[in-house]
Structures are given as C-alpha cells and as structure tokens.
Amino acid sequence: MASAADLDRIRDAVPNAEVVVCRLTTSLETAQHRVRLREPGMLQDKFVARVPELERILDDGDLEDFSIENEHVSVTDVAREMLIRAGWL
C-alpha cells in the first residue's frame, strides 16, 4: 500500500471495518539485508536496490496511523505493541 487511493480501495473492500495502518520501520541497511536473505534469486540485486525507493514512497504517503521500530525487537514484542497501539489489546 503506497498511496491514499490504495488505502481507500482497502476501506471500500471491507465496509464498516476499522482499518488501522501500522508501519514497521528499521534501518535501510537492515531492510536491505532482510530483502537479500528473503530474495535469493536472480532479481535479488534489483529488489535490494529498490528498498530506498520504497522507503521514500512510504515516507511520502504518510498513511500509517502509527509506526513501530523493528530493528532489534522480537516478533512477539512487535506484535504485542502493534495490538496495544491499535487498541485491540
């Protein structure tokens, strides 16, 4: 999801739903490392190189209700914080 139009389509697809957008953040280096591990194929360099571009798109979109730093935090802790900040826990 990179634009307000994308978010509107999601809201339209799920009428009467409470849509909460959480952005997970990490350093550029960590994001590139994670993409490199996740995408071992021949397009790996392309995907890794696109990380800064996608970061700019998300920054410009400013669509999140809140963000959570995801650098050195366990998946469980991130999930718990997300649920709390969304008001679901």
N, C-alpha and C positions, 0 to 999 in steps of 0.2 A: 504494500500500500504506500503510494508515493505522493498522492495528491488528495485534495479535498473531494474531488469527483470520485476517486476510488472509495473514500470513506462514505460518501453519500450512497454509492451503489451497495455497499455492505449494509448500511442502515435501511435502505429500501428493500433489500432482500430479506431482512429479518425485522418486519414491522413490530413495533411495541417492545423491542428488545433494548436493554440497557447496554449500549456499546461503549466499552472502555478501552482506550488505546494506551498500551504501555510500551515504551521503547527501552530495549536493553542496550546499554552503552558499554563500550570498552575502548581501549586504546586502538589506534589504527594498526599498530604492529600486531597486537593480539588478534584483531579481526582478520588480518591478512594471514596470520599463522593458522587460525581455525579454518579459513577457507582452503588454504593449501592442504591441510590434513583431510578435509572433507571431500575435496575435488582432486583426486589423483590422476585424472585423465589428461588427454591431450589439450584440453581447453583450460587447464589449471592456471597458466600464466595470465590468460585473458580474465578469468574470474578474480584472481588475486589483484590484478591491476584495476579492476572495476570497483574495488572496495572504497577507495576515497571518493569516487563519483557518487556511489550510492549513499555514502555518509553525507555528502553535500545536499543530495536530493532530500534526504530525511531532515536535515537541518533546515532547509528552505521550506519544506512542507509544514513543519511545526504542528503536526497533527496529534501528537501524544497528549494524553491527559496528565501523564507523569512519566518519568523515566527512572530506571534502576541501573546502577552501576553493576557490571557483570564481569569485572576483571579477575578478582581473586575470591570469589564467593561461590559456595556450593549451590548446586541446582536446587536443593531443598530450601536453602535460605532465600534464594531469589524468588522461588515460587511462593513461599510464605509471605515475603514482603509485598509481592505483587497482589496477592489475595487481600492482604490487610489494606494496602493503599487503594485498591479498587472498592473497598468497603464490603467485600464478600466474606470476610472472616472476622 
